[in-house]
Amino acid sequence: MDTPLYLETPLVHSKHISHALGADVYLKLDFLQPSQSYKFRGVSHLVQRARAARGPRVHLVAASGGNAGLATACAGAALGLRTTIVVPCGAAPSTLAFFAMQRAHVVQRGTIYQHALDAARELVAADPDAVLVQAYDDPVLWDGHASMMKECARQLPAAAQARPPDAVVCCVGGGGLAGGVMVGCERVGWGAVPLVAMETHGSNCFYASLALSARSGFAGAPRPPPAGASVLHDADHGVDVAQLPELRSRATSLGASWPSPGIVRMALDREGPVVSATVSDEMAMGVAWRFADEHKVMVELACATTLAPAYNKELFDKLVPPRADGARRTVIFIVCGGFKTSVADLIEFKQISAADPAPAWDVWCNGEKWSVPKQ
């Protein structure tokens, strides 16, 4: 295998968040990948494997106007491969401009993601050199994303390497990042480390899917899917997953209608617990602004969802309880980034979050509803 295209990104100790939480908090800065999100890890890994197996004529096809498509375009340009990105009509001009800079051919079809995906599959079926680059449901992607945990294990200070971290926190859409974290944790001996998986209330297909299983650690018996959602059974992995009827969140990068069945299976079977939590858009919006103001980094709303516990100590203590031995906790947050954000977005997010009149945030975690005071 050639040298990876993805970058080794820094793991930095956040003095601000560590002080506020009374814990050692490390930020894995994967927004520094060439396409500005962690997606480049898994996608570039898949693309390199396709190039090795199929040769320089391989044609990359992806259905995504988001970070997966951007990662595919970057990886294709780096290797000089023909790349086609299929997006729904009305894609943002800034996204289309990025594709043009990477010399990717763009096809606009339909009005929703499913239309673009159907068109991408038609292109692949008609071209013997074409391969479909999935956004999240592919073990090769998870294998690529897993590399970040190997880096984290090596990058932690020597004192922190004496024991595994107390948790790794990431956001979940379709589950590709969570799958990479779980695979990577297993490889570095962190299989028992809790994974805190964050979503927004209106994009919580992973949470709803785990709730369908009695083995998921949710409080009480298995729970029915949200109103309007349907249940899909995946025979290959022996799991039921929830399919949401629509996305009711502005965290569009978390906007999978249903999660990868393979990731749901992995979450149910892993040694360490999966703590599945959902927060409101408004809470995540306030976090996006505070993180940018404090750390001088803009991230998408999906990534801000990851950071919600970092900016609310009561929520953090619920998700990552203090250690029984009184030792200081060590926690890694995956700062996954995202291309689709702007200064104007952050200003709007600050205004929306500040205008929310409720004195507390509603948070759902493993079947329980919490009311977390605003901080």
N, C-alpha and C positions, 0 to 999 in steps of 0.2 A: 504494500500500500504506500502511495506517495505521502510526502509530508502533508499533514492536514492543512486545509485552507483556513479553518477557523483559528482565531487568536486565543492564546492563553490570557485570560483577563484577570485583573487584580482582585484580591480579596482584602478589603480594607476594614479596619476597626473604626466604627463610627463613635467618636467621642460624644457627640450630641445625644444620640439615641441610647448609648450605653449608660450615660449619666442619668438620663431620664428614667430608664427602666431598672437601674440597679443590676445590670447584667452586662456581659461582654457580647456585644452585637457586632457581627461581621457582615459586610455587604459584598456579595459576589457581583461584580460590575459587568454583567454580560451585555449591557446596552452598548458596550464598546466594540462589539462585533461589526464587520463591514456593512451589514445591512441594518445596523442599529438595534438589533434584537437578538436574543438567544437562539432564535430560529435558525440562524446561519450555521450553528454547530451541527445539528442533525441533518439539515438539508444539504450542506456542503459535503458531509460524510456520505450521504446517499448518492449525491451527484458524482463524487469521485469513484464510488464503487460501480456506478452505471458506466462511467467512462472506461474503467478498467475492464469491465465485462463486455461492453458493446463496441468499444473503439471510438475514435474521434467523430464518427458520423452520428452518434447518439443524439437524439432530439429530445430536449427536456420540455415537458408540458406540465403546467401547473394551473389549477383553478383557484385563484386567490388574488384579490386586490389589496390584501393585507400583508402582514409580515412574512408569511410563508412564500408568497409570490415574490416579494422583494428579495428574500434570501435566495430563491431559485435564480432570479435574474443576476444577482451578484456572483453566485457560484458559476453559472453558465458563462458569464463574461470573463471570469478569472481563468477558465479553462478553454475559452474560445469555442464554446459549443452553441449550436443552434438552440434557441430558447423561445418558447411561446407561452405567454401568460394570458389566460382567459379570465376576464372580469365581467361582472354585470355592468350594464350600461349606467352611466352616471358616476363612474369612478372619479375620485378627487383628482383635480389637475396636478397637484403636487406628487401624487402617486404615479400618474401617467408620465410625468416628467422624469421621475426616478427610473422608471422602466426604460425610457428613451436613452437616458445616460448610460445604462447598462447594455444597450443595443438589443434589448429583448423585443420580439414581435408581440404586439398586444391585439387580442381579439375581444371585442365587447359583444356579449350575448345575454339576452334576457334582462330580468330586473332583480333576481335574487341569486344567491350563491349556487343553489341547486341547478339553475339554468346553466351557469358557467361550468359547473362540474360535469353536467351531461354533455356539453359541447366539448370539453377537454377529453372526455372518454371517447367521443366520436373521432376526434383527431388522432388519438393514440391507436384506435382500432384500424384507422385507415393508413397508418404509417408504420411500416415494420421497424423503423429505426427509433420510434418514439417510446418514451417511458413516462408514466404518470408520476409526478412528484407529489406525494400525499402531504397534507398539512400537519397531520398528527398521528394518524392511525397506521403506523408502520414500525416494526421492531428495529429496522435499520436507523430510523430517526432517533428512537430511544437510545440506541447504542451510541450515536453521536452526541446526544445531549448528556449522556452519562459521564462524558469526559470532564465536565465541570466539577463533579464531585471528587474525582481523582486529584484535580488541581487544588480544590479546597483542602483536602486532607494533607496535602504537601505544604500549602501556603499558611495554614494556621501557625501561630507562634509555637515554639517548642513547649512552653508551659501549657498551652491549650491542647496540645496533642496527647497529653497524659491520659485523657479519657475522651470518649466520643462526645460530640456536641449534644446538648439537651434537646435540640429540635432543628429541623431545616424547614423553612417557610417558603412556599412558592404559590403562585396563582394557578388556577386550573380552568381551561376552556374545554378542549377535546381530550386533554390528558397527556399530550406528548411530553411536556416539560416534567410533569409529575412522574411519568414513566421513566424518563431519563434520570431523575433524582433517585427513584427507588432502585433502579438498576445500578447506578453509580454508588449508592450507599452500600449495597450488597457487596460490590467489588472491593470496597476499601474497609470492610469489616464493620460498617455502621448499619447493618441490617436491622438492629433493634432500635435505632434512633427514630423517634416520632417524626412523621411528616405532617406538617400543618398545611392543609390545602385550602386556599382562600378563593372564594367566588363572590359575585354580587347577587343580590336577591333575584334579579331578573335574568340571570344567565347561569343558573345553578343546576345544570344537568348532571354533573358529577355527584353533587350532594344528593339529588333526588334518586340517582341510580344506587348509591350506597344504601340509602334508606329502604330500598326494596329488599335488602338482604338481612336476615336475622344474624349473620356472622359479621356484620360491619362494625359492631361496637356502638350502634345507635341505641339510645334509651328506649326501652320498651320493645314491642313486637315490630316486625316489618311494617313499613308505612306505605300507603298508596301514593302514587305520583301526584304532583300538583294538578290543580284543576285544568282541564283541557289537554294535559299531557297524556301520551300513550306509552305503553310498555312494549319494548321490543325484546324478544328472546334471541340470544346468540348461542347457537348450539355448539359452535367450535370451542367456546370458552365456558359454556355452561352457566351463563349469567343473564339476568334481565337488566336492561338499561332503560332509563326514562328518556323519551323524546319530547322536548318542549315544543309547544305549538308555535311560539314566537319568541323573539328576543325582546325582553322588556328592560334593557339596561343600555346605557351609553358606553359600557365597556365592551366595544364591539369585538375586540381581539379575544374575548372570552365567549364569543357568540356561536359556539357549536350547538347544534340542536340536540345532539346526543354525544356522550363520550365514547372513547374507544373501549369496546368490550374487553380487549386484552388488558387495558390499564385498570379497569374495574376489577377484573379477576386478580391482577397483581396486588391491588390494594387490599382485597379481601384475604389474600393468602399470605401476605408478608408478615414477618416476625414482629416488627415494630408496629405500633398503632398508626392509623391514619386519622388525624383529627380534621374533620371536614367542617368548615365554617363559611357562612355567607354574611356579607355586610351590605349596607345600602350604597347606592351610587353617591349619595350626598356625603357619606362618611369618607369614601374613597376620594371624592373630589377635594375635600378639605386636606386630605393627606398629600395629594399630588402637589397642591400649592405649598404646603409646609415643607415638604421634602425639597422642592425646587428652591425655596427661599433659604433653607438651612444648608443644603448640600450642593446647591448651584447646579442641579441636574434636573432636566425635564424628562418625565416618563409618561407613558400612556396611562389611562385610567385603569387598565388591566393590571399594570405593574404597581400602581398606587394601591390597588386592592391587596396585593401581597404585603405592603407596608403598613396597612391599617393597624395591626397590633403593635407596631413600633411606635405609634403616636397615641396610644391609649394604654396606660399601664394596667388598668383594671382588666382590660381585654387580654393583654399580654399574659398577666398572671393566671388568668383562667385557661388560656390555651397552652401555656408552658408553665405549669405550677412550680413554685419554689421547691428546691431540692430538699429531701428529707434530712440530708446531712448538713444543710445550711451553706453549702458551697455556692459560689457565684455561678450562675447559669451562663452557658455559652450557646449562642444561637446564630445560625446563618440564614440570612434573607437573600433570596435570589432576585437581584434587581434586573429583571429581564428586558426592560427598556420598551422599545416600540417606536416605529417611525411616525405614526399618525398622531402627533401632538404638536401644539404650538403655544406661543406666549399668549395668544388670544384665548385659546382653550383654558389655560391655567387661570387667567383673569376671570373668565366666566365661571370656572369651577369654584373659585374662592367666593364669588358672589352667591352662587346657588347654595353652597354649603353653609355660609354664614346666615342665609335667609331661612334656613330650616328652623321652625319654631320649637320643635320638640327638645326637652331638656336632656334626653338620652338617645343613644342609638340602639335600634333593635338588631340583635345578632342571633343567628341560628347556628348551633353547633351540635353535631351528632344527635339530632333529635330534640334538643332542648332550646328554648327561647330565653335569651338573656337580654336584660336592659342595662346598657353600659353608659354611665354618665359621660357627657361630652367633656373633653379636656382640651 
